[in-house]
Amino acid sequence: MTILEAIVLGAIQGITEFLPVSSSGHLVLLQRIFGISGPVLLFDTMLHVGTLAAVVVVLRRDIGALLRRIAQPLTGFLILGTIPAVIAALILKDKITAAFESGEYLGFAFLVTALALLAAEALSRRSGVTRPGEAMSPLDAVIIGICQAVAIIPGVSRSGLTLSGALSRKLDRDFAARFSFLLSIPAIAGALVLQLLELRGQNGLPEETVEAGALIAGTAAAALVGFFAVQIMLQIVRKHSLWGFAVYTAALGAVILADRYLTGVFF
C-alpha cells in the first residue's frame, strides 16, 4: 500500500464513518478497486483510532457532561443501545469477517441502507411532531441499538441505520444525530479493542503489508476528515433530509450488483 492510497482510504474512512453511507462498505469497495490484498488489520485498526479521535474532539462537551454526571438516563440509553451490537459482533464475528473479505453481499447491503434512510425520513415527517431528547425511552434506545447491530454487515451504514432508528421513533433531529454519534464512540472503541486482541493473537504483525508511513498518513487523514465530517453531518441532519444519501447508496448498490453479476471487473 502506498502513502497516497493510505491517505485516500483514511479520508474515505473519515467521511463515511459519520455520513450515512457505510465506511466498511466503501473500504471493501476501494480495496477491490486499488487491488489491495493481504493482511491489513493494523491499518484498519489505526483508521478506527483516527475516527475515534475525531468524534471525541467534536463531542467533547457532550462527553464531558456525561462524565461529570454519569448517573443519568442518557448513560443508560447509550449502554442499552450498545448491547445489541456487542452480542451480534461476538456471535457473528467470523461471518462478518468473511463478508468483509469477499464483498459478497455488499451491493445488497448498500440497498438496505438506502431503504432504511427513505423509510426513516417518511416516518419522521408523516406527522411533523417530534420528541425532545428528554422524552427518550428505553425502547427507543433498544430499537436504535438493534439498528446498530444490523450495521455490522459491510455496506450497511452504522450512522445511517442509527439515525433511521432515531428518526423513525420521532426523536428530535438534532438529538438523533448527537445520540447516533455518541453511540458510535463505544462501537468504534469496541471494534478497536477486538482488532487489538486479534493482533495480539497473531503474536505481532506477521506478513503485515502496510509500512509505517502509510499507517501514519492514513490515520491522520481519517482523523482530520472525520473531524469535519461529524460537524457537517450534524448540520445536514438538523436542516436537511437524508434522501440524497439514500439515492447515492441505492445507486452504488446497483452498480456493485451489476458488476458482480454482469461485468465482473472488481467482484
C-alpha positions in Angstrom: 0.0 0.0 0.0 1.4 3.4 -1.0 1.1 6.5 1.1 -1.3 8.1 -1.4 -3.5 5.0 -1.2 -3.4 5.1 2.6 -4.4 8.8 2.6 -7.3 8.1 0.2 -8.5 5.2 2.3 -8.1 7.2 5.5 -10.1 10.1 4.1 -12.8 7.8 2.9 -13.0 6.2 6.3 -13.2 9.7 8.0 -16.1 10.7 5.7 -18.1 7.5 5.6 -17.8 6.6 9.3 -20.1 9.5 10.1 -22.1 10.1 6.8 -24.9 7.5 6.4 -23.2 5.7 3.5 -21.2 2.9 5.3 -17.5 3.2 6.0 -16.9 -0.6 5.9 -18.6 -0.9 2.6 -16.5 1.8 1.0 -13.3 0.4 2.3 -14.2 -3.0 0.9 -15.0 -1.4 -2.5 -11.9 0.8 -2.6 -9.6 -2.1 -1.6 -11.1 -4.0 -4.6 -10.5 -1.0 -6.9 -7.0 -0.5 -5.7 -6.2 -4.2 -5.7 -5.1 -4.2 -2.1 -4.8 -7.7 -0.7 -3.1 -9.4 2.2 -3.3 -8.7 5.9 -4.2 -5.0 6.6 -5.6 -5.4 10.1 -3.2 -3.0 11.7 -4.1 -0.4 9.1 -7.8 -0.8 9.6 -7.2 -0.6 13.4 -5.4 2.7 13.0 -8.1 4.2 10.9 -10.5 3.4 13.7 -8.1 5.3 16.1 -8.3 8.3 13.8 -12.1 8.4 13.6 -12.5 7.8 17.3 -10.3 10.8 18.0 -12.3 12.9 15.6 -15.7 12.2 17.2 -14.4 12.6 20.7 -13.0 16.0 19.9 -16.2 17.2 18.2 -18.5 15.9 21.0 -16.1 16.8 23.9 -18.8 18.9 25.6 -21.4 16.2 25.4 -18.8 13.6 26.7 -17.7 16.0 29.5 -21.3 16.4 30.6 -21.7 12.6 30.7 -18.5 12.2 32.7 -19.4 14.9 35.2 -22.8 13.1 35.9 -22.6 9.5 34.9 -25.8 8.5 36.7 -28.3 9.9 34.2 -30.8 8.5 31.8 -28.6 9.2 28.7 -25.8 7.0 30.1 -28.3 4.1 30.5 -29.6 4.6 27.0 -26.1 4.5 25.5 -25.5 1.2 27.3 -28.8 -0.2 26.1 -28.0 0.9 22.6 -24.6 -0.7 22.6 -25.6 -4.1 23.9 -27.2 -5.5 20.7 -24.1 -4.7 18.6 -21.8 -6.3 21.2 -23.9 -9.5 21.1 -24.1 -9.5 17.3 -20.3 -8.9 17.0 -19.5 -11.8 19.3 -21.9 -14.2 17.7 -21.3 -13.3 14.0 -17.6 -12.2 14.1 -16.3 -14.9 11.7 -19.2 -14.5 9.3 -18.8 -10.7 9.2 -15.0 -11.1 8.6 -15.8 -13.4 5.7 -18.3 -11.0 4.3 -15.8 -8.1 4.6 -13.1 -10.1 2.7 -15.4 -11.4 0.0 -17.7 -8.4 -0.5 -20.4 -11.0 -1.5 -23.3 -9.1 0.0 -22.0 -5.5 -0.5 -24.4 -4.4 -3.2 -27.5 -5.7 -1.3 -26.2 -4.1 1.9 -26.0 -0.6 0.3 -29.6 -1.1 -0.9 -30.6 -1.9 2.7 -29.0 1.4 3.8 -30.9 3.3 1.1 -34.3 1.8 2.0 -33.7 2.4 5.8 -33.0 6.1 5.1 -36.0 6.5 2.9 -38.3 4.8 5.4 -37.0 6.8 8.3 -37.5 10.1 6.5 -41.0 9.1 5.5 -42.0 8.1 9.0 -40.4 11.1 10.8 -42.1 13.6 8.5 -45.6 11.9 8.5 -47.0 13.9 11.4 -44.3 16.5 11.8 -44.3 16.1 15.6 -41.0 15.2 17.2 -40.0 14.3 20.8 -37.1 16.0 22.6 -34.2 14.0 23.9 -35.6 14.2 27.4 -38.6 12.1 26.2 -36.4 9.3 25.0 -37.4 5.9 26.4 -35.5 2.6 26.9 -37.5 1.1 24.0 -36.1 3.9 21.8 -32.6 3.0 22.8 -33.1 -0.7 22.2 -34.5 -0.1 18.7 -31.6 2.2 17.8 -29.2 -0.4 19.2 -30.7 -3.2 17.1 -30.3 -0.9 14.1 -26.6 -0.5 15.0 -26.3 -4.3 15.4 -27.6 -4.8 11.8 -25.0 -2.3 10.6 -22.0 -4.6 11.4 -22.7 -6.0 7.9 -20.3 -4.3 5.5 -22.3 -1.9 3.3 -25.0 -1.3 5.9 -24.3 2.2 7.4 -24.0 2.4 11.2 -24.7 6.1 11.3 -27.4 5.7 8.6 -29.3 2.9 10.5 -29.0 4.5 14.0 -30.2 7.8 12.6 -33.0 6.0 10.8 -34.0 4.3 14.1 -34.0 7.5 16.0 -35.9 9.4 13.3 -38.5 6.6 12.9 -39.1 7.0 16.7 -39.8 10.7 16.0 -36.9 11.9 18.2 -35.8 15.5 17.6 -33.3 15.6 14.6 -30.6 17.4 16.5 -30.8 14.9 19.4 -31.0 12.0 17.0 -27.7 13.0 15.3 -25.9 13.6 18.6 -27.1 10.3 20.1 -26.0 8.5 17.0 -22.5 9.9 17.2 -22.3 9.4 20.9 -23.3 5.8 20.3 -20.5 5.5 17.7 -17.9 6.0 20.4 -18.3 2.6 22.2 -18.9 1.0 18.8 -15.7 2.3 17.3 -13.8 1.7 20.6 -15.2 -1.9 20.7 -14.0 -2.6 17.2 -10.6 -1.2 18.1 -10.3 -3.4 21.1 -11.3 -6.5 19.1 -8.8 -5.7 16.4 -6.0 -5.1 19.0 -6.8 -8.5 20.6 -6.7 -10.1 17.2 -3.3 -8.5 16.5 -2.1 -9.8 19.9 -3.3 -13.2 19.0 -1.1 -13.1 15.9 2.0 -12.7 18.1 2.9 -9.5 16.4 2.3 -8.5 12.8 3.2 -11.4 10.6 3.4 -10.5 6.9 1.8 -7.1 7.6 2.0 -5.2 4.3 1.4 -1.7 5.4 4.5 0.4 6.2 4.8 3.0 9.0 4.5 6.0 6.6 1.2 4.7 5.2 -0.1 3.9 8.7 0.6 7.5 9.9 -0.8 9.1 6.8 -4.0 7.0 6.8 -4.6 7.6 10.5 -4.1 11.4 10.2 -6.4 11.6 7.1 -9.1 9.6 8.9 -8.9 11.9 12.0 -8.8 15.2 10.1 -11.5 14.4 7.6 -13.6 12.7 10.3 -13.4 15.9 12.4 -15.1 17.9 9.7 -17.5 15.1 8.6 -19.0 14.9 12.1 -19.7 18.7 12.1 -21.1 18.7 8.6 -23.3 15.7 9.3 -24.8 17.4 12.4 -25.7 20.4 10.3 -27.2 18.2 7.5 -29.4 16.2 9.8 -30.7 19.4 11.5 -31.6 21.2 8.4 -32.0 18.8 5.5 -33.4 15.3 4.7 -31.3 12.2 4.2 -32.8 11.4 0.8 -29.7 12.4 -1.1 -27.7 9.8 0.8 -30.4 7.2 0.1 -30.2 7.9 -3.7 -26.4 7.7 -3.5 -26.3 4.4 -1.6 -29.0 2.9 -3.9 -27.1 3.9 -7.0 -23.8 2.5 -5.5 -25.6 -0.8 -4.6 -27.0 -1.1 -8.1 -23.6 -0.5 -9.7 -21.9 -3.1 -7.4 -24.6 -5.7 -8.2 -24.3 -5.0 -11.9 -20.5 -5.6 -11.7 -20.9 -8.7 -9.6 -23.4 -10.4 -11.8 -22.7 -8.9 -15.2 -19.3 -7.5 -15.8 -17.1 -9.0 -13.0 -14.5 -6.2 -13.1 -14.0 -5.9 -9.3 -16.2 -8.6 -7.8 
